[in-house]
Amino acid sequence: MYSEKVMDHFQNPRNVGVLPDADGVGEVGNMRCGDIMRLYIKIGKDETIEDIKFQTFGCGAAIATSSMITEIVKGMSLAEAEKVSNRQVAEELDGLPPVKMHCSNLAADALKAAIANYRENRGASS
Amino acid sequence: MQSVYLDHAATTPVREEVFAAMVPYLTEKFGNPSSLHALGREARRDIEEARGRIARELNASPQEILFTSGGTEADNIAIFGAVAGSKKPGKHLVTSAIEHHGVLHPFQALESRGYRLTVLPVDKYGLVDPGELEKVLSPETILVSIMQANNEVGTIQPIQELATLTRAAGALFHTDAVQSLGILPIDLQELPVDLLSASGHKLYGPKGIGFLYRRKGTKLGPTAFGGAQENSLRPGTENVAGIIGLARAVELAVAEQAETSKRLIYLRDKLIAGLTALPQVTLNGHPRLRLPGNVNVSVSRVEGESLILRLDLKGIAVSSGSACTSGALDPSHVLLAMGLNHQAAHGSLRLTLGRSTTEADIDYVLQVAPGIIEGLRQMSPIVD
């Protein structure tokens, strides 16, 4: 039911873990549905995503989309990264089963939450 | 790569003896049992003989066995049929919170048509309390349906007691025995049930065949129309090869029941001990009142579908009660009814053993599982 790309990212997820000195952390999902994603971002000069890591509790699609978004946005400017959509992440994985499109395809939302958190943190410190 | 099938509660392979018995009925003995010519008469004679053999194994009469397309159809005919055949003025129905959807959904459909439905709760092991049933039974009660053993957690219900109480109240008792027939001993002269559903493919028979046991004198109304087959309760040309296969499968399962059960209980308990020895892996269901082949555990901080996929990549076939695997938004209604929280239900893993299961299979699972669980936990944002 999953594409080869999904299975690849599920088996060999990229950028798993925690960034202890993260500039922004975003978490989406809930335990009722059974998917929780947390993204950590480190922002470098010119507001680019210098490093990104994820932790995910969820199904194959949840893990694969988390892994995929870290690959897509690493090195991107925040302005560009913000434009990445959940649909785009799914397309980069050669699609997801229809039932997974709404429940486990949340990685772009997690990224947006992490960017918002970074902006809040920066606003608070300046 | 090693291949280990531990999903026998989902389905089983057709046994060679069963397949061999079926083949002639798919080829040269292809007659329609309703035809008057020799080919038809032969098919009629052989399915009636098969009916008699199944009845004998369960200590029932041949006319008490109705062939169906499987467990779900048997459940539907029992439930809608009991309601259609009832002469009672009452409209009360009773079931339990852990039934298979083959039972729960027909009851919910009847509830939406104006019947009053009581869904009995279960305790943390998944057991129905007969005292709770006794409290809700009334002269208005038409039917009580409680499964003999649960498909997810394997808990075996006190059917004898539940059925006795139901009969004393003047209502019909149905049990879904899809997971237990051929696995637990069943004697229908001893077990006071009026209706019992069974399926072929859970006991090494083919898919697409099952039966409903209907005790003599139990009135069912027709729910499908178009033929006089199976006392007009299941109209349509009989699945002749399936019936022949089912009879052989039931005979073999009953003959080997005690020995298989003993072997599987040993393997089951070894698997349970090995898995629950891992940190934060807990058993779901009853430790003792449990199907011989059922293991169900919750793995904390890990989601079930991920576990299944990672185990599958190692050649191990299992299932889970997580929402992802049920195709629904919520995880297993059975585990939630037993009081598990959402995390524990999403992190559930069901491993069901069967004829082909060896000790080497169990050892392999116990060797592979810890690394997979650890790997997924390292990815998890959940902390204890």
Interface residues (C-beta under 8 A of the other chain):
Chain A: Y2 M7 F10 Q11 P13 V16 E27 M31 R32 C33 G34 D35 I36 M37 R38 Q55 T56 F57 G58 C59 G60 A61 A62 I63 V99 K100 C103 S104
Chain B: R301 V302 E303 G304 E305 S306 L309 R310 L313 S322 A323 C324 G327 L329 D330 P331 N341 H342 Q343 H346 Q378 M379 S380 P381 I382
